[in-house]
Amino acid sequence: MHDPLQYEGKRVVVTGAASGMGQSCATILTELGAEVHGVDIKEGPAPVAAFHRCDLGDRQQIDETVGAVGGPVDSLFNCAGLPTTAPAQQIVLVNLVGHRHLTESMLAAMPEGSSIGFISSGAGMGWMSNLGPLLELVATPDFDAARQWCLDHDELIAPNPYGFSKEAINAYVAKRGYELASEGIRLNSINPGPTDTPMMPSFVESIGAEFFEKLPKPLGRNARPEEQAWPLIMLNSPRSSYTTATNVFTDGGFSGGLFTGSIDFSALSA
Ligand SMILES: NC(=O)c1ccc[n+]([C@@H]2O[C@H](COP(=O)([O-])OP(=O)(O)OC[C@H]3O[C@@H](n4cnc5c(N)ncnc54)[C@H](O)[C@@H]3O)[C@@H](O)[C@H]2O)c1
């Protein structure tokens, strides 16, 4: 079968294309024959058709990037992110508010059958128990209103800004994915466990090496970046045409163990 994932000749956008999982997505998508537009604050080694320098915490830069990319956009890969070591409000601004603005702004250029995929995180796993405030944030009409909501609700964000940003991505994917289904546009996320990218040392620095040593790894190791890129590429492929508004765990079996009681998270966090 030729072009099984149907990316040949497609125009795709990858945020975070300079490093880690985004770099892996950009490299594989180029190999699959897509025209890849990389978006990042810095340029990286991935072979992209065009690079757009953009700080995803800055509304004006996002608007300029959307204009520069143009259309059509067949698939959007939202891979960029700030880790736990960044300032709290900036984490939510980049990971959720800026990416949501990019996504909503690009929709006008996305034809029926197109797709959007986020890289969320295992850190966003508990989003359904925090639904009230997350849906309030997701319901804010635009970038400025969402940023203001975050400033006004700092007490919800400050204890775990990275986890909050990833919970908010999962809530956005579920809510907006449901709405976009009737327009034939799909929206999903992957929720990775620990993955060996340049971001990994930031997690170890802020959460502690002991936590990651104790963290059960059913597959016996951390993921490699391409082991996260491939499931996202699969989810965004037209081959996943009946999959939308869902958050897929790509954590090497961790969530399965947690949900069925084989992993005791309270012992881990103690
Ligand atoms: N590495 C892990 O263990 C892990 C686990 C779960 C989820 N994640 C998530 O995976 C995604 C990819 O991270 P990674 O591990 O590949 O890390 P990475 O640091 O290798 O890549 C992140 C990329 O995002 C870009 N970026 C950061 N801030 C930006 C901004 N303001 N505007 C534009 N680009 C910006 C960086 O320049 C970098 O290229 C992130 O969303 C991260 O939260 C990572």
Ligand as a Chemical Component Dictionary entry (heavy atoms), coordinates in Angstrom:
data_LIG
# 
_chem_comp.id                   LIG 
_chem_comp.type                 NON-POLYMER 
_chem_comp.pdbx_formal_charge   0 
_chem_comp.three_letter_code    LIG 
# 
loop_
_chem_comp_atom.comp_id 
_chem_comp_atom.atom_id 
_chem_comp_atom.alt_atom_id 
_chem_comp_atom.type_symbol 
_chem_comp_atom.charge 
_chem_comp_atom.model_Cartn_x 
_chem_comp_atom.model_Cartn_y 
_chem_comp_atom.model_Cartn_z 
_chem_comp_atom.pdbx_ordinal 
LIG N1  N1  N 0  9.458  14.934 28.012 1  
LIG C1  C1  C 0  8.507  14.429 28.781 2  
LIG O1  O1  O 0  8.753  13.580 29.651 3  
LIG C2  C2  C 0  7.074  14.880 28.601 4  
LIG C3  C3  C 0  6.072  14.109 29.208 5  
LIG C4  C4  C 0  4.734  14.474 29.008 6  
LIG C5  C5  C 0  4.430  15.552 28.193 7  
LIG N2  N2  N 1  5.431  16.298 27.622 8  
LIG C6  C6  C 0  5.028  17.389 26.723 9  
LIG O2  O2  O 0  5.512  17.092 25.441 10 
LIG C7  C7  C 0  5.609  18.293 24.668 11 
LIG C8  C8  C 0  6.939  18.303 23.948 12 
LIG O3  O3  O 0  7.981  18.430 24.916 13 
LIG P1  P1  P 0  9.401  17.752 24.758 14 
LIG O4  O4  O 0  9.537  16.790 25.864 15 
LIG O5  O5  O -1 9.597  17.309 23.371 16 
LIG O6  O6  O 0  10.331 19.002 25.149 17 
LIG P2  P2  P 0  11.378 19.880 24.358 18 
LIG O7  O7  O 0  11.852 20.869 25.352 19 
LIG O8  O8  O 0  12.369 19.013 23.683 20 
LIG O9  O9  O 0  10.500 20.620 23.249 21 
LIG C9  C9  C 0  9.637  21.675 23.554 22 
LIG C10 C10 C 0  9.677  22.676 22.410 23 
LIG O10 O10 O 0  8.729  23.715 22.700 24 
LIG C11 C11 C 0  9.327  24.939 22.314 25 
LIG N3  N3  N 0  8.729  26.048 23.047 26 
LIG C12 C12 C 0  8.813  26.288 24.381 27 
LIG N4  N4  N 0  8.212  27.444 24.682 28 
LIG C13 C13 C 0  7.730  27.944 23.521 29 
LIG C14 C14 C 0  7.023  29.123 23.187 30 
LIG N5  N5  N 0  6.709  30.052 24.118 31 
LIG N6  N6  N 0  6.680  29.337 21.901 32 
LIG C15 C15 C 0  7.035  28.424 20.946 33 
LIG N7  N7  N 0  7.705  27.300 21.199 34 
LIG C16 C16 C 0  8.054  27.066 22.468 35 
LIG C17 C17 C 0  10.803 24.759 22.655 36 
LIG O11 O11 O 0  11.622 25.729 22.003 37 
LIG C18 C18 C 0  11.049 23.335 22.228 38 
LIG O12 O12 O 0  11.467 23.272 20.889 39 
LIG C19 C19 C 0  5.422  19.430 25.665 40 
LIG O13 O13 O 0  4.106  19.945 25.516 41 
LIG C20 C20 C 0  5.591  18.751 27.015 42 
LIG O14 O14 O 0  4.867  19.423 28.016 43 
LIG C21 C21 C 0  6.747  15.973 27.813 44 
# 
loop_
_chem_comp_bond.comp_id 
_chem_comp_bond.atom_id_1 
_chem_comp_bond.atom_id_2 
_chem_comp_bond.value_order 
_chem_comp_bond.pdbx_ordinal 
LIG N1  C1  SING 1  
LIG C1  O1  DOUB 2  
LIG C1  C2  SING 3  
LIG C2  C3  SING 4  
LIG C2  C21 DOUB 5  
LIG C3  C4  DOUB 6  
LIG C4  C5  SING 7  
LIG C5  N2  DOUB 8  
LIG N2  C6  SING 9  
LIG N2  C21 SING 10 
LIG C6  O2  SING 11 
LIG C6  C20 SING 12 
LIG O2  C7  SING 13 
LIG C7  C8  SING 14 
LIG C7  C19 SING 15 
LIG C8  O3  SING 16 
LIG O3  P1  SING 17 
LIG P1  O4  DOUB 18 
LIG P1  O5  SING 19 
LIG P1  O6  SING 20 
LIG O6  P2  SING 21 
LIG P2  O7  DOUB 22 
LIG P2  O8  SING 23 
LIG P2  O9  SING 24 
LIG O9  C9  SING 25 
LIG C9  C10 SING 26 
LIG C10 O10 SING 27 
LIG C10 C18 SING 28 
LIG O10 C11 SING 29 
LIG C11 N3  SING 30 
LIG C11 C17 SING 31 
LIG N3  C12 SING 32 
LIG N3  C16 SING 33 
LIG C12 N4  DOUB 34 
LIG N4  C13 SING 35 
LIG C13 C14 SING 36 
LIG C13 C16 DOUB 37 
LIG C14 N5  SING 38 
LIG C14 N6  DOUB 39 
LIG N6  C15 SING 40 
LIG C15 N7  DOUB 41 
LIG N7  C16 SING 42 
LIG C17 O11 SING 43 
LIG C17 C18 SING 44 
LIG C18 O12 SING 45 
LIG C19 O13 SING 46 
LIG C19 C20 SING 47 
LIG C20 O14 SING 48 
# 
